[in-house]
């Protein structure tokens, strides 16, 4: 099998990229030292996290000059995410740190006054390829496999602004994306160099196509364009539909997907109210993740709902689930449960949250979800006069992997009050009165799977964890969990007003229309479903069709192409 060299500087989930490369028919050889770069024919530079940290890692490892020489020699080079950013002159993320300088310009942070930052989700990468490559009528010209009908997975806070014609005059072909009013570089290429701001290894079939085109040296290809393809294609960020799998051991010791009402996952014995039934078993985690991927799920979340009672370092079956899932599921994977500083009960050895998270990243996770530990960290932040200590799990992981790798999962419940003045917590006026007709409530944060309430409200928590370095919020709701009555829209709106990072609405979805309602009536960045999918009542595809009928933009599901339908190679311009 042909090979490609990969430079890993320990900056994120590299396993998914290896799996994606192998899926396209290539093998991976690792760059172990700067001298190895000279031996590489094809070189890929992936990256996530902080621009300055990544460039410093390259420099300290002695890799910068060999990378420059590889590119200057004319050998194929591909950069992914920070690997693209490194090609520019610099970034406002690290003003004093110079990039490689192959592309003129500097990166800047997205404006968060009217949208969430980081920019997370599926967006376009659109070129003027037909004009550039002299496309035939009735065909679409594809630059390294990029298609106008496809969406690609982005996760970043800084981007290269796009100004029409500037980079093209320097000989670059540019694929662009838009986030709000800002247009930025989604992919760029010239000669032997190709780079993507998005993660092709996490972009499903569309991303695999891009990787294969680069590895095969197929800069330009064309596909027949239907009338629909030639029509205006909506660009911009799609609405994310996420499938969540609560995973725990059953009474036989096997890991299963389960679901309950307000976190009670045992079957009910209607003949004996004091009897505890067996753990509800809805399927095997790997098989169900593959099913939801095939249906078009934009992300998969695994929540290990028993990990707070165990040492995560001994949780080898969960690590194996991640490894096996990442071999065939090419969308982002999030793992939650037990992401904290932990002491092995056998050896009394203390392992940091960063080390625990690194194990999950190495096994195939793209993001880690922090629950109870985030609540405790927020409490300490408030007690410490809103000053970070630098020691929380959120801070440890975001420093190393970037805030886009850190999700905070919160489990709030409603506390009804007679008036805002009756509590020190931030309240909302609600259209759903309390048991005694109360017109106001606040949302109490809980820990340990909702079993322990804390004296901190959702507004305080979100303000704190954003300051500590969280990049996304998974917003559960104990009151709606298992109810099938729809998302708590008041909670979602309240949470969005408290932070500028993306918020995933969770708990309560029972029918596809609940997703439409959530996106239409709140600014939620994504919405998550569980039981309705696990019980086979509805599919992810049905939810997406309902969203499209409601006028909302979603990522289309693409099928893998048969060998005989591969795109015909074209000469470059």
N, C-alpha and C positions, 0 to 999 in steps of 0.2 A: 504493500500500500504506500502511496506517496505520503510525504510528511511535511509538517510545518513546525517552525520553532516558535515557542511561546515564552515570553519573559514574565515571570511571576514575581512580584515584589511584595507579596503578602498584603494585598489591599482589597480583599473581598472574595466573593464566591467564584473561584476559578474552575471548580468542578463542572459547572454548567457549560462553560465555554469549551472545555475538553470534550464533554459529551456531545455538544453540538458539532464540533469539528469531526469527531469520529462518526457521527450520524451522516455526514456528507461524504464519507469514504476516505478520510485522511487520518493519519496518526500524528500524535503530538510528541515532539522532542523538546526538552526543557533547556532553557538558557541557564546554566549553573554559574557561569562566570562571564566577564566581559569578552574574553577570548572566544567564547562560543558563538558570539554574534557574527563574527567573521565567517563562520562555517555555515551559517543559516542561508538558505536560498529564499525561503519565504519567512517573514517575521511578523508576528502579531504582538502588539503592545496594548494589553487591556488595562483598565484602571477604574477605581471608584475612589471617592473621598476628596480630600483637600488638595488643591492644585500645588501649593507650596510643599506640602508633605510628600506628595508623589514625586515632584521634580527633585526634591532633596534626596529621596530614596534612590532615584536613578543616579544622581550625581555621586552620592556617597558610595554607591556600589560600583562606580566606575563605568556606568553604562552609557552615559550621554554621548561621548565622542564616538564609541562604536556604533551607536544608533545613527548618528549623523553620517558616518561613513557608509553604513548599509544603505541608507536612503540615497546618498550621493552616487553610489555605485550603480544604481538603476535596478537593484533587486526589489521584488515586491514587498511592500510594507503596508500593514493595516493597523490603525489606531482605533481603540474603542473607548468612548466616554472621555476620561481624563487622557487617554491615549490620543484622542483628537485634540483636546485642549493643549496638550504639550507641544503640538506643531505650531501654535501661534506664538507671538512675541511675548505675551504675558497675560496676566489676569488680575482684575481688581481684588480677587480673593487673597492674593499674595503680591502686593504691588512691587515688592523688592526682589521678587524671584523671577528670573528670566526663563522664558520658554525656549524651545529649539529654534524658533524664528523662521521656519520654512514658509509660514503663511503670515502675511502682514495683518496686523490688528491685535486687539486685546479683548479678552472676555470680560463681561460685566454681569452683575447680579440682576436677576429679574426684579421688576418693580412689584412689590407685594401690597401696594395700596389697594389694588382692585382684584387681586387673585392670590391663591395660596402659593407659597414657596416653601419647599422645593416644588418644581414642576415634576409631577409624578403621574405616569399613565401612558396611554397609547395615543400617538400623534402621527402626523404625516411626515413624509420626506419626499418632497415634490421637486422635480427638475423641469427645466424647459428643454427636455431631451429631444423632442421632435425637431425643434429648431436647430439645436446644436449638432445632432447626428444626421440631419437630413432625412427624417423619418418618412417612410412610405405612407401614402394615404390608406387609412383603414388599419394601421398598425400603431402600436405604442412603442416607442424606443425606451428601453430600460437601461439605466446606468447602474452597473454592478447588481442587477436583479431588482432594483427599486421600482415599484409600481405605484401609479397614482391612486389605485384603489386599495392599497394596503396601508396598514397602520403598524407602527413600531413602538417598542417600549422605551420610554425615556425616564430617567430619574436623576435630576440635577438642579442646582440653584444658579449656576453661572453658565452663560452661553455666549457664543460669538454673534454679535448683532449682524444682520444682513442688510447691506445697502446694494440695491440693484446695480449690477455691472462692475462693481469695484473689484471683486475677486475674479470675475470672469475675464477682465482685462489682463489679469496676471496669468491667465491660462487655466484657471481652475474651473471645473464643473461643480456646481453647487446644487444640493437638494435642500430645500428650506422647509421650515415648520413655523407655525404661529402659535403664540400663547398670549391670549388677550390681544392687545394691540401691538405686541412685540413680535417681530419676525426675526428668526435666528437660523444659523447654519445647523441643519440636521445631519448632513453628510457632505463630504467634499473629496474630490479626487483630481489628480493630474499625473499622467505618466505612470510611474510605478507606485504612486502613493494613493491610498484610499483610507478614509477615516469616517467613523460614524459617532455622532453624539449619543445616539440611542444604543441599546444593547441588543445586537442581533441574536445573541444566544438566548435571549429572553423574549424574543419577538415571534415565537411560534413558527409556522411554516414560512411566513414572509421573511423572517430573520435567517432561517436556514438557507433560503434561496440566496440571500445576500452573501453569506459566508462562502457558500459553494461557488458563486460567481467570482469572488475574489481569488479563492484558491485555484480555480480552473483558469484564471487569467482572462475571464470573459467580461471585458469592460462594457461592451455594448451588446445588447440582444434585442430582439423585437418579439412582440406577441400580437396576435390579431386583436383588434379593438372592436368590441360590439358597439351598438348604438348607445347603450347605457354607459360604456366606458368613455365614449367621446363626449358625453354630456358633462356638465359641470360636476366635479367631484367635491363633496364637502371636505374642507380641511379643518385642522384644529384638534384640540384635545377631546377624546371621546369620554363617555360616561362608563366608568368601570363597574363591572359586575363580578363580585368575588365570591367564591365558594369556600366555606369554612368547615373544617372537619375537627370536631372535638374528639380527641384520641385518649383512651385510657385502657388499662388492663381490665379484663373481665375476671370473673371468679376462677377461671381456669388458667389465668396468667397470660392470655393472649391479648395483643393490642388490637382494639376494635374501634370503629367509629361509632359514637353514641350521641344521643341528644335527649334532653330532658326539659322539664318545665321548671323555670327558675333554678336551674343547675341540679335538679334531682334527676339522676339518670338511671334509676332503677325502676324496673317494671312494678306496677301496682298490683297488689293482691286484694281484689275487691271483697273477698270473703273474710279477710283478716287484716284490719287496718294497722295492726302492730307488726305485721310481717313485712320484711324487706325482700322484694323480688330480686331477680338476677339483673346484672348490668345490661341495659338495652343495647343490643348488638345490631347495628345497621349495615355492617359490611367491613371489608378490609381496606385499610387506609390507602395503600398503593393503587389498588384496583379502582377505588372511587375517585382518586385524584386523576387518574388517566381518563376515566369516564367524563369528568367535568372539563378536562382539557379538550377532549374531542368535541364537547358540546359548545365550546367557545368561552369558557371561564377566563377572565383576564388575569386573575391571580388565584393562587391556592393558599389558604392559611391552615396550618396545623396547630391546634392548641392542645398541648399536653396537659390535661386537666387533673392529673394526679402528681405532677412533678414536684409540687411544693412539699410533698411528704417524702420525697426520695432525693438522692444525690444525682444531679443531672449527669455527672461524669460516669456514673454506672448505668446510665440509661442507653445502653448500646442498641436495643431494638429500635428506639426512636431515631437514632442516628442512621441505622440501616434503612429505615423507611425513607428518610431524606435522600440517601444515596440512590436507592432504587427508583424513587419518584423522579429525580433529576435526570435519569437516563432517558426518559421518554416524554417528560413534561417540560416543554420549553416556554414556560411563562414564569413570572416571579413566584418564589416560594417563601412564605413567612413561617417561622416556628416560634411558638410562645410557650412559656411554662418553665420555671426554674432558672431564668436568666438573672442571676444575682451572685454575689460573693457567697461561696458555699464551703462548708467544712465536711470532709469525708468522715462519716461516723466510724469507719473502720480504722483509719490512720490518723485522724485528727488533723489532716493536712488542709490548709486553707487554699482554696482556688478562687481566683478573682472572676468577676462577672465577664471581664474581657476574655479570659481563657475559656470560659464556658461558651461564650458567643462564638469564639474562633473555632471551637469544635463543630458547632452547628454550620458555620459558614463553610468549613472544609468538607462537610458532608453534603452540601448542596443548597443550603438556605441562602437567600438573598437579603432577607431582613429578619431581625429578631424582635419579638414582641415582649415587652416588659410590663408586668401587671402589678402585683402587690408591692414589689420593690420600688416601683415608680411612685406609688402613693407615699411610702415612707420617705423617699428622697425629697418629694415635694414638701412634706411636713418639716423636714430638716432645713430645707431651703428657706421656708417662711420663718422658722425659729431663728435662723442665722441671719436675720435682717435682709432677706432676699439676696444673699451672697452665696454663690456656689462654692462647694468645698473641693471640687475636683475629684472626689472619690466615689461618687454614686455610679451605679451601673450605667446610667444614661450617659454620663460624662466620659467614662472609660471607653465605651464602645464608639460613641460619636467622634471622639478625638482620633481614634484609629481608623474607623471605616467611613466616617462622614455621617451627618445627621439623617441622611436618607435611608440609612441601614437600621435606624432605631424607631420602632413603633411602640407607642405606649397604649396598652389596652386597659380601659377603665370600665368599672362595673358600678355605675351609680344607681341609686334608688330615690324615689320621690319622698320627701318629708313635707307634709302639708302644714301650713301655718295660717293663722287668722289674718296676719298683716305682715308686711315687710319689716316693721319695727319690732316684731316679736322675736327676731333672730338676727344674729350678727352676720349670717351668711347671705350671699347674693340670691335673691329670689326672682321668680318670674310670675306674672299673672297668667293663670291657666284657664283654658276653656273646659278642662276636665276637673270638676270640683272634687275635693277630698271627701272622706266618709262623713264628715260633719258639715259639709257645704263650704269648706275652705276654698277661697279663690286664689290662693297663692301657695307656692311650694318652692323648695330648694332641693338641689340634687346632692345627696350625700354619697361620697366615695367610699367604697368598701374594699376589703382585701380577703385573701383566702377563699376565692370563689364565691364571694358575696356573703360569707358567713360572719364577717366582722365589720361593723360600720365604724368609720373614723370621723373625727370632728374637722373635716375639710370638705369644701364643696367643689363642684366640678369647675367652676370659674377659677378658683384658687389653684386647683391642680393643673389645669391647662396652661395658665400663665406661668406656673413654676416649671413644668416639664419642657415647655418651649424654650425658656431661658436656659435650662440645663443642657439642651442639645437634642431633644426629640425632633424627629422629622415628620412624624405622621401620628394621627390618633385613631385608634380603633375604639369607637364609641358604642359600647354595649348598653343595655338597659334592663336591669333586673325585673322591673315591672312588666316589660313587654316580652321577656324571653319565653319562648314556647307558646305564646298567645295566638299567633297567626292573625293578629289584629292590625298589623301594620307598624311601621317605625314610629317612635316617639318624635314627631316633627318638632315639637316645642323644645325638646332636649337638643336636637340637631342644630336648630337655629341658635339656641343659647350657647352651644359649644363653638359654633362658627364665629360668634361675636366675641369670644374670649381669646381666640388665637388666630395666627396667620398661616399656620401649617395645615396641610390637607387633613380632612376628617372623613373617616369611613363610617357610615351609618350602619348599625348592626342591631339585631334583636327585633323580632316581631313580624318579619316578612312571611306572609302566608300565600299570597297570590302575586302574579307578575305585576298587576296594577299597583301594588304597594311600592314597587321600584319607581314606576312612573310618577307616582304621587310624591315620593321622596325627592326626586330630582327636580320636579316642577315647582315644589313649594319650599325647598330649602336650597342652600348652596353647598350641599354635601358633594364631596369630591368623588366618592365611590359609595356603593351600597353592597351589603353582604347578606347572603342567604345560606341557610344550613338545612334545617329540618324539611322544608318544602322540597329540597333537592334530594335529600337522603331517603325520604319516604316515596320517591318517584312520583310525587303529585304533579310536579312541573319540572321542566328541564331549564338549564341555563339558556339554551337557544330560544325557548318560548319567552323567557324574560326579555331577551334582546329584541325579539320580534315585536313584543309589546312596546318596548321603548322606541323603536323605529316608527311604529304606528302613532306614537305620541309625539313625533317630531324631534326626537332626541338622537344624537349621533353616537353610534356604537362601533366597536371594532368588528369587521366582518370575519366570519370563520372561513379559513382557507383550507382546502384539502391538499394533501401531498400529491405531487404530480407524478404520473407514470413516466418511466424512462423514455418511451416513444413520444411523449408530449413535451420533451425538453425544448427550451427556446433555441431558436436558430441563431448561431453566432453571427455578429455583424462586425464589419470593420469600424474602427473608431473614426472620429471626424478628422 
